[in-house]
Amino acid sequence: MSLPIWIYFVIAGIAVSAFMAVKTAREDRKLEQEWIEKEGEEYIERMEIEKEKRKNVKEAG
């Protein structure tokens, strides 16, 4: 009971496709995490600048 050769190609194609899907999802997750960290740092920096402005206004007033 032998399977046709094209069945093996289909199975190999499914395996390669699954591998590439996992690899791409992992890369996307990494890029998204880097973007989130960058945006968070910018937000914190803006908060610190605003805090300094308020401190300066309080001292002047």
C-alpha distances in whole Angstrom, upper triangle without the diagonal:
4,7,10,13,15,13,14,18,18,18,20,22,23,23,26,27,28,29,32,33,34,35,37,38,40,42,43,44,46,48,49,50,52,54,54,56,58,59,60,62,64,65,66,68,70,71,73,74,75,77,79,80,81,83,85,86,87,89,91,91
4,7,9,12,10,11,14,15,15,17,19,20,21,23,25,25,27,29,30,31,33,35,36,37,39,41,42,44,45,46,48,50,51,52,54,56,57,58,60,62,63,64,66,68,69,70,72,73,75,77,78,79,81,83,84,85,87,89,90
4,6,8,7,8,11,12,12,14,16,17,18,20,21,22,24,26,27,28,30,32,33,34,36,38,39,41,42,43,45,47,48,49,51,53,54,55,57,59,60,61,63,65,66,67,69,70,72,74,75,76,78,80,81,82,84,85,86
4,6,6,8,9,11,12,13,15,16,18,19,21,22,24,25,27,28,30,31,33,34,36,37,39,40,42,43,45,46,48,49,51,52,54,55,57,58,59,61,63,64,65,67,69,70,71,73,75,76,78,79,81,82,84,85,86
4,5,5,7,9,10,11,13,15,16,17,19,20,22,23,25,26,27,29,31,32,33,35,37,38,39,41,43,44,45,47,49,50,51,53,55,56,57,59,61,62,63,65,67,68,69,71,73,74,75,77,78,80,82,83,84
4,5,5,6,9,10,10,12,14,15,16,18,20,21,22,24,26,27,28,30,31,33,35,36,37,39,41,42,43,45,47,48,49,51,53,54,55,57,58,60,61,63,64,65,67,69,70,71,73,75,76,77,79,81,82
4,5,5,6,9,10,11,12,14,15,17,19,20,21,23,24,26,27,29,30,32,33,35,36,37,39,41,42,43,45,47,48,49,51,53,54,56,57,59,60,62,63,64,66,68,69,70,72,74,75,76,78,80,81
4,5,5,6,9,10,11,12,14,15,17,18,20,21,23,24,26,27,29,30,32,33,35,36,38,39,41,42,44,45,47,48,50,51,53,54,56,57,59,60,62,63,64,66,68,69,71,72,74,75,77,78,79
4,5,5,6,9,10,10,12,14,15,16,18,20,21,22,24,26,27,28,30,32,33,34,36,37,39,40,42,43,45,46,48,49,51,52,54,55,57,59,60,61,63,65,66,67,69,70,72,73,75,76,77
4,5,5,6,9,10,10,12,14,15,16,18,20,21,22,24,26,27,29,30,31,33,35,36,37,39,41,42,43,45,47,48,49,51,53,54,55,57,58,60,61,63,64,65,67,69,70,71,73,75,76
4,5,5,6,9,10,11,12,14,15,17,18,20,21,23,25,26,27,29,31,32,33,35,36,38,39,41,42,44,46,47,48,50,52,53,54,56,58,59,60,62,63,64,66,68,69,70,72,74,75
4,5,5,6,8,10,11,12,14,16,17,18,20,21,23,24,26,27,29,30,32,33,35,36,38,39,41,42,44,45,47,48,50,51,53,54,56,57,59,60,62,63,65,66,68,69,71,72,74
4,5,5,6,9,10,11,12,14,15,16,18,20,21,22,24,26,27,28,30,32,33,34,36,37,39,40,42,43,45,47,48,49,51,53,54,55,57,59,60,61,63,65,66,67,69,70,72
4,6,5,6,9,10,10,12,14,15,16,18,20,21,23,24,26,27,29,30,32,33,35,36,37,39,41,42,43,45,47,48,49,51,53,54,55,57,58,60,61,63,64,65,67,69,70
4,5,5,6,9,10,11,12,14,16,17,19,20,21,23,25,26,27,29,31,32,33,35,36,38,40,41,42,44,46,47,48,50,52,53,54,56,58,59,60,62,63,64,66,68,69
4,5,5,6,9,10,10,12,14,15,17,18,20,21,23,24,26,27,29,30,32,33,35,36,38,39,41,42,44,45,47,48,50,51,53,54,56,57,59,60,62,63,65,66,68
4,5,5,6,9,10,11,12,14,15,16,18,20,21,22,24,26,27,28,30,32,33,34,36,38,39,41,42,43,45,47,48,49,51,53,54,55,57,59,60,61,63,65,66
4,5,5,6,9,10,11,12,14,15,17,19,20,21,23,25,26,27,29,31,32,33,35,36,37,39,41,42,43,45,47,48,49,51,53,54,55,57,58,60,62,63,64
4,5,5,6,9,10,11,12,14,16,17,19,20,21,23,25,26,27,29,31,32,33,35,36,38,39,41,42,44,46,47,48,50,52,53,54,56,57,59,60,62,63
4,5,5,6,8,10,11,12,14,15,16,18,20,21,22,24,26,27,29,30,32,33,35,36,38,39,41,42,44,45,47,48,50,51,53,54,56,57,59,60,61
4,5,5,6,9,10,11,12,14,15,16,18,20,21,22,24,26,27,28,30,32,33,35,36,37,39,41,42,43,45,47,48,49,51,53,54,55,57,59,60
4,6,5,6,9,10,11,12,14,15,17,19,20,21,23,25,26,27,29,31,32,33,35,36,37,39,41,42,43,45,47,48,49,51,53,54,56,57,58
4,6,5,6,9,10,11,13,14,16,17,19,20,21,23,25,26,27,29,31,32,33,35,36,38,40,41,42,44,46,47,48,50,52,53,54,56,57
4,5,5,6,9,10,11,12,14,15,17,18,20,21,23,24,26,27,29,30,32,33,35,36,38,39,41,42,44,45,47,48,50,51,53,54,55
4,5,5,6,9,10,10,12,14,15,16,18,20,21,22,24,26,27,28,30,32,33,35,36,37,39,41,42,43,45,47,48,49,51,53,54
4,5,5,6,9,10,11,13,14,15,17,19,20,21,23,25,26,27,29,31,32,33,35,36,37,39,41,42,43,45,47,48,50,51,53
4,5,5,6,9,10,11,12,14,16,17,19,20,21,23,24,26,27,29,30,32,33,35,36,38,39,41,42,44,45,47,48,50,51
4,5,5,6,9,10,11,12,14,15,16,18,20,21,22,24,26,27,29,30,32,33,35,36,38,39,41,42,44,45,47,48,49
4,6,5,6,9,10,10,12,14,15,16,18,20,21,22,24,26,27,29,30,32,33,35,36,37,39,41,42,43,45,47,48
4,5,5,6,9,10,11,12,14,15,17,19,20,21,23,25,26,27,29,31,32,33,35,36,38,39,41,42,44,45,47
4,5,5,6,9,10,11,12,14,16,17,18,20,21,23,25,26,27,29,30,32,33,35,36,38,39,41,42,44,45
4,5,5,6,9,10,11,12,14,15,16,18,20,21,23,24,26,27,28,30,32,33,35,36,38,39,41,42,43
4,5,5,6,9,10,10,12,14,15,16,18,20,21,23,25,26,27,29,30,32,33,35,36,37,39,41,42
4,5,5,6,9,10,11,12,14,15,17,19,20,21,23,25,26,27,29,30,32,33,35,36,38,39,41
4,5,5,6,9,10,11,12,14,15,17,18,20,21,23,24,26,27,29,30,32,33,35,36,38,39
4,5,5,6,9,10,10,12,14,15,16,18,20,21,22,24,26,27,28,30,32,33,35,36,37
4,6,5,6,9,10,11,12,14,15,17,18,20,21,23,25,26,27,29,30,31,33,35,36
4,5,5,6,9,10,11,13,14,16,17,19,20,21,23,25,26,27,29,30,32,33,35
4,5,5,6,9,10,11,12,14,15,17,18,20,21,23,24,26,27,29,30,32,33
4,5,5,6,9,10,11,12,14,15,16,19,20,21,22,24,26,27,29,30,31
4,5,5,6,9,10,11,12,14,15,17,19,20,21,23,24,26,27,29,30
4,5,5,6,9,10,11,12,14,15,17,18,20,21,23,24,26,27,29
4,5,5,6,9,10,11,12,14,15,17,18,20,21,23,24,26,27
4,5,5,6,9,10,10,12,14,15,16,18,20,21,23,24,26
4,5,5,6,9,10,11,12,14,15,17,19,20,21,23,24
4,5,5,6,9,10,11,12,14,15,17,18,20,21,22
4,5,5,6,9,10,11,12,14,15,16,18,20,21
4,5,5,6,9,10,10,12,14,15,16,18,20
4,5,5,6,9,10,11,12,14,15,17,18
4,5,5,6,9,10,11,12,14,15,16
4,5,5,6,9,10,11,12,14,15
4,5,5,6,9,10,11,12,14
4,5,5,6,9,10,11,12
4,5,5,6,9,10,10
4,5,5,6,9,10
4,5,5,6,9
4,5,5,6
4,6,5
4,6
4
